[in-house]
Amino acid sequence: MSPLAAARQAAALRETAHRPWPLPDDGWVLAQTLDDVLLAHWPVSERALRPLVPRALELERHGGSCWLSVVAFHVSALRLRGTLPLPLLSSFDEVNVRTYVRRRGRPGIWPFSLDTSSLAAAEAARRAFHLPFHRARIHLDRAGDWLSVSCARGEGEAFTARVVGRGRPFRARPGTLEHFLTERYCLYTARPGLHRAEIHHAPWELRRAEGKVVPATLTPESVRLAGEPILHVAARTDILLWPLEPVEGA
């Protein structure tokens, strides 16, 4: 199974026409497969987000609002380029909190937090990508079209969800909210100093979803989440990542 997953990940490079800019000239360094993905999105206040994101990054808006998302998934076949996934180290659950930013025409993701059930993955990601990883107790379970997620830091639940996918999978059209929220091909982080890592994946195969989501304490305290989130699920997406590079002029 591992060689098959590795070949499928590398094959993602065959589909590039959807990208907003060309692939990097150098090679990717990390591959992973995201399975059983839940995406929950809320419109949020730019005033609340602005102090939490470096001034060198523009906060992106869609439909007149900034957005905050919680994305939960199971990671499988995590590996460095040229290697196969290692048993017990390449498979774990993860929950991310992010918003949407731009720097000189390159839209991307700004991660607020990344919770994982794997201590080894958290430490490796902190060192390699300087991302705000946390160790957490995460349970992700899929039964048919239903997907359940719980994430706990310390004593209390930080995030819980139970949702069901509806309708057929689809690829988001440019200009739609779904496209804005999912078709992102870089992430930004502070190292210190602003850095960017390029990302590649095929267009997301999304399904609309409905259900119950409780963000609890996982999202930034100063960002108020009002109303029910917009929900999507996805079965599988292969992700390739490039090394961090400093952002010019930041």
ZAKOL-524153 format. One line per 5 residues: number of its first residue (from 1); their letters; for each residue x, z, y of C-alpha. Coordinates in nm, 4 decimals. Last residue first. Layout:
# ZAKOL-524153
NUM	A	X,Z,Y ~ ...
This chain:
# ZAKOL-524153
250	AGEVP	0.8651,0.4168,4.1397 ~ 1.0512,0.1087,4.2629 ~ 1.1021,-0.0403,3.9185 ~ 0.9239,0.1449,3.6400 ~ 1.1802,0.2925,3.4015
245	ELPWL	1.1568,0.1647,3.0427 ~ 1.0073,0.3375,2.7399 ~ 1.0568,0.1694,2.4050 ~ 0.8051,-0.0877,2.2699 ~ 0.4920,-0.0027,2.0745
240	LIDTR	0.2944,-0.1934,1.8094 ~ -0.0627,-0.0963,1.7197 ~ -0.2826,-0.2039,1.4278 ~ -0.6546,-0.1399,1.4814 ~ -0.9086,-0.0270,1.2226
235	AAVHL	-1.2754,0.0698,1.1876 ~ -1.3831,0.0975,1.5490 ~ -1.6346,0.3276,1.7154 ~ -1.7904,0.3229,2.0611 ~ -1.9643,0.5775,2.2813
230	IPEGA	-2.0606,0.5905,2.6492 ~ -2.0652,0.9583,2.7358 ~ -2.3743,1.1681,2.8114 ~ -2.4044,1.3227,3.1530 ~ -2.1414,1.4703,3.3820
225	LRVSE	-1.7778,1.5364,3.2969 ~ -1.6078,1.7372,3.5718 ~ -1.2330,1.6901,3.6094 ~ -1.0579,2.0053,3.7396 ~ -1.0316,2.1632,3.3947
220	PTLTA	-0.8556,1.8625,3.2417 ~ -1.0248,1.7552,2.9140 ~ -0.9848,1.9399,2.5825 ~ -1.1747,2.2541,2.6792 ~ -1.5266,2.1566,2.5669
215	PVVKG	-1.5629,1.7777,2.5131 ~ -1.8907,1.8189,2.3169 ~ -2.0120,1.4852,2.1766 ~ -2.3440,1.4178,2.0036 ~ -2.4570,1.0801,1.8748
210	EARRL	-2.4666,0.7106,1.9545 ~ -2.2363,0.4192,1.8821 ~ -2.1587,0.0660,1.9918 ~ -1.9262,-0.1130,1.7541 ~ -1.5847,-0.2386,1.8545
205	EWPAH	-1.3341,-0.4822,1.7042 ~ -1.0484,-0.4298,1.9484 ~ -0.8511,-0.7363,2.0529 ~ -0.5283,-0.7637,1.8507 ~ -0.2653,-0.5071,1.9361
200	HIEAR	0.0429,-0.4811,2.1557 ~ 0.1838,-0.2012,2.3673 ~ 0.4547,-0.1862,2.6344 ~ 0.5962,0.1509,2.7317 ~ 0.6224,0.2418,3.1011
195	HLGPR	0.8263,0.5019,3.2868 ~ 0.7752,0.6969,3.6110 ~ 1.0481,0.9473,3.6881 ~ 1.0833,1.2538,3.4759 ~ 1.0209,1.1212,3.1936
190	ATYLC	0.6783,1.0707,3.3502 ~ 0.4430,0.8511,3.1469 ~ 0.2689,0.5154,3.1652 ~ 0.1073,0.3225,2.8826 ~ 0.0965,-0.0516,2.8267
185	YRETL	-0.1285,-0.3210,2.6837 ~ -0.4810,-0.2030,2.7551 ~ -0.7876,-0.3858,2.6240 ~ -0.9987,-0.0767,2.5503 ~ -1.1655,0.0646,2.8608
180	FHELT	-1.1722,-0.2438,3.0846 ~ -1.2902,-0.4637,2.7955 ~ -1.5758,-0.2266,2.7156 ~ -1.6718,-0.2133,3.0853 ~ -1.7077,-0.5910,3.0913
175	GPRAR	-1.4909,-0.8238,3.2998 ~ -1.3235,-0.9887,3.0037 ~ -1.5567,-0.9959,2.7012 ~ -1.5287,-0.7179,2.4442 ~ -1.4806,-0.8171,2.0812
170	FPRGR	-1.7741,-0.7315,1.8603 ~ -1.8548,-0.5322,1.5467 ~ -2.2188,-0.5528,1.4350 ~ -2.4886,-0.3049,1.5260 ~ -2.4826,0.0733,1.5515
165	GVVRA	-2.2045,0.3195,1.4702 ~ -2.2993,0.6840,1.4180 ~ -2.1636,0.9844,1.6028 ~ -2.0714,1.3484,1.5401 ~ -1.8342,1.4974,1.7929
160	TFAEG	-1.6388,1.8142,1.8610 ~ -1.3599,1.8932,2.1060 ~ -1.1531,2.1987,2.2018 ~ -1.3028,2.4371,1.9456 ~ -1.1812,2.7895,2.0025
155	EGRAC	-0.9013,3.0144,1.8761 ~ -0.5806,2.8219,1.9370 ~ -0.6357,2.4521,1.9899 ~ -0.9220,2.3095,1.7869 ~ -1.0272,1.9485,1.7281
150	SVSLW	-1.3427,1.8482,1.5422 ~ -1.4483,1.4944,1.4568 ~ -1.7410,1.3488,1.2611 ~ -1.8017,0.9767,1.2005 ~ -2.1232,0.8355,1.0558
145	DGARD	-2.1520,0.4697,0.9478 ~ -2.0867,0.5562,0.5832 ~ -1.9428,0.9061,0.5727 ~ -1.6308,0.9384,0.7872 ~ -1.4461,1.2673,0.8393
140	LHIRA	-1.1948,1.3787,1.0989 ~ -1.0739,1.7380,1.1059 ~ -0.8126,1.8376,1.3609 ~ -0.6262,2.1657,1.3926 ~ -0.3961,2.1198,1.6875
135	RHFPL	-0.0287,2.0673,1.7753 ~ 0.0037,1.9358,2.1283 ~ 0.1604,1.6151,2.2607 ~ 0.2188,1.5520,2.6323 ~ 0.4179,1.2274,2.6005
130	HFARR	0.7906,1.2001,2.6619 ~ 0.8032,0.8772,2.4561 ~ 1.0842,0.9360,2.2051 ~ 1.1312,1.3138,2.2282 ~ 0.7682,1.4118,2.2773
125	AAEAA	0.6599,1.1583,2.0170 ~ 0.9002,1.2984,1.7564 ~ 0.7895,1.6566,1.8201 ~ 0.4196,1.5730,1.7930 ~ 0.4699,1.3597,1.4827
120	ALSST	0.6600,1.6392,1.3054 ~ 0.3955,1.8976,1.3994 ~ 0.1223,1.6795,1.2515 ~ -0.2445,1.7655,1.3206 ~ -0.2227,1.5903,1.6542
115	DLSFP	-0.3430,1.6442,2.0096 ~ -0.2418,1.3984,2.2804 ~ -0.2949,1.5043,2.6400 ~ -0.3382,1.3595,2.9886 ~ -0.2403,1.0069,2.8865
110	WIGPR	-0.2226,0.7460,3.1682 ~ -0.3209,0.4079,3.0253 ~ -0.2418,0.0616,3.1545 ~ -0.3126,-0.2096,3.4070 ~ -0.0105,-0.4134,3.5149
105	GRRRV	-0.0648,-0.5781,3.8553 ~ 0.1855,-0.3752,4.0506 ~ 0.1124,-0.0457,3.8734 ~ -0.2359,0.0163,3.7384 ~ -0.4244,0.3142,3.5976
100	YTRVN	-0.6925,0.4122,3.3494 ~ -0.7539,0.7652,3.2208 ~ -0.6633,0.9422,2.8996 ~ -0.7426,1.2187,2.6518 ~ -0.6131,1.1657,2.2982
95	VEDFS	-0.7205,1.3093,1.9606 ~ -0.5030,1.2607,1.6502 ~ -0.5286,1.2833,1.2723 ~ -0.2347,1.2406,1.0320 ~ -0.0522,0.9873,0.8107
90	SLLPL	0.3122,0.8793,0.8394 ~ 0.4876,1.2058,0.7592 ~ 0.3461,1.2987,0.4161 ~ 0.4920,0.9841,0.2548 ~ 0.7240,0.7851,0.4818
85	PLTGR	0.5980,0.4546,0.6195 ~ 0.8323,0.1612,0.5510 ~ 1.1317,0.0805,0.7682 ~ 1.2528,-0.2138,0.9747 ~ 1.0661,-0.1040,1.2860
80	LRLAS	0.9916,0.2663,1.2799 ~ 0.6860,0.3773,1.0921 ~ 0.3355,0.5212,1.1117 ~ 0.1404,0.3819,0.8160 ~ -0.1742,0.5803,0.8960
75	VHFAV	-0.3096,0.7492,1.2065 ~ -0.6684,0.8780,1.1907 ~ -0.8608,0.8514,1.5137 ~ -1.0021,1.0295,1.8178 ~ -1.0190,0.8850,2.1710
70	VSLWC	-1.1411,1.0938,2.4645 ~ -1.1861,0.8830,2.7756 ~ -1.1863,0.9388,3.1514 ~ -1.3121,0.6767,3.3932 ~ -1.2865,0.5971,3.7633
65	SGGHR	-1.6064,0.4804,3.9265 ~ -1.7547,0.1939,4.1262 ~ -1.8591,-0.0060,3.8211 ~ -1.4993,-0.0089,3.7065 ~ -1.2202,0.1753,3.8837
60	ELELA	-0.8445,0.1906,3.8376 ~ -0.6329,0.4737,3.9713 ~ -0.3232,0.3221,4.1322 ~ 0.0042,0.4627,4.0012 ~ 0.2993,0.5528,4.2249
55	RPVLP	0.0982,0.8547,4.3412 ~ 0.1508,1.0150,4.0003 ~ -0.1744,1.1223,3.8280 ~ -0.3297,1.4722,3.8208 ~ -0.3865,1.5114,4.1970
50	RLARE	-0.5875,1.1842,4.1994 ~ -0.8221,1.2647,3.9101 ~ -1.0624,1.5010,4.0887 ~ -1.0910,1.2811,4.3988 ~ -1.1347,0.9730,4.1790
45	SVPWH	-1.4472,1.1365,4.0384 ~ -1.5384,1.0657,3.6784 ~ -1.7321,0.8117,3.4709 ~ -1.7253,0.9275,3.1064 ~ -1.6006,0.7512,2.7919
40	ALLVD	-1.6031,0.8501,2.4223 ~ -1.4019,0.6400,2.1751 ~ -1.4090,0.7202,1.8027 ~ -1.1644,0.5438,1.5697 ~ -1.1926,0.5528,1.1915
35	DLTQA	-0.8449,0.4052,1.1366 ~ -0.5528,0.3569,1.3756 ~ -0.2492,0.1851,1.2236 ~ 0.0986,0.2561,1.3525 ~ 0.4102,0.0665,1.4497
30	LVWGD	0.7173,0.1740,1.6465 ~ 1.0219,-0.0069,1.7886 ~ 0.8980,-0.3393,1.9268 ~ 1.1549,-0.6095,1.9844 ~ 1.2958,-0.7425,2.3102
25	DPLPW	1.1462,-1.0262,2.5142 ~ 0.8305,-0.8323,2.5936 ~ 0.5016,-1.0036,2.5023 ~ 0.3501,-1.2155,2.7757 ~ 0.0968,-1.0849,3.0315
20	PRHAT	-0.2828,-1.0298,3.0251 ~ -0.2833,-1.0575,2.6434 ~ -0.5707,-1.2438,2.4797 ~ -0.3548,-1.5378,2.3706 ~ -0.1283,-1.3080,2.1658
15	ERLAA	-0.2435,-1.3215,1.8037 ~ 0.0484,-1.3811,1.5659 ~ 0.2131,-1.0593,1.6816 ~ -0.0491,-0.8590,1.4889 ~ 0.1216,-0.9879,1.1724
10	AQRAA	0.3805,-0.7102,1.2040 ~ 0.1072,-0.4524,1.1446 ~ -0.0314,-0.6410,0.8452 ~ 0.3128,-0.6643,0.6857 ~ 0.3696,-0.2897,0.7293
5	ALPSM	0.0275,-0.2101,0.5824 ~ 0.0982,-0.4263,0.2762 ~ 0.4428,-0.2714,0.2288 ~ 0.2822,0.0778,0.2443 ~ 0.0000,0.0000,0.0000
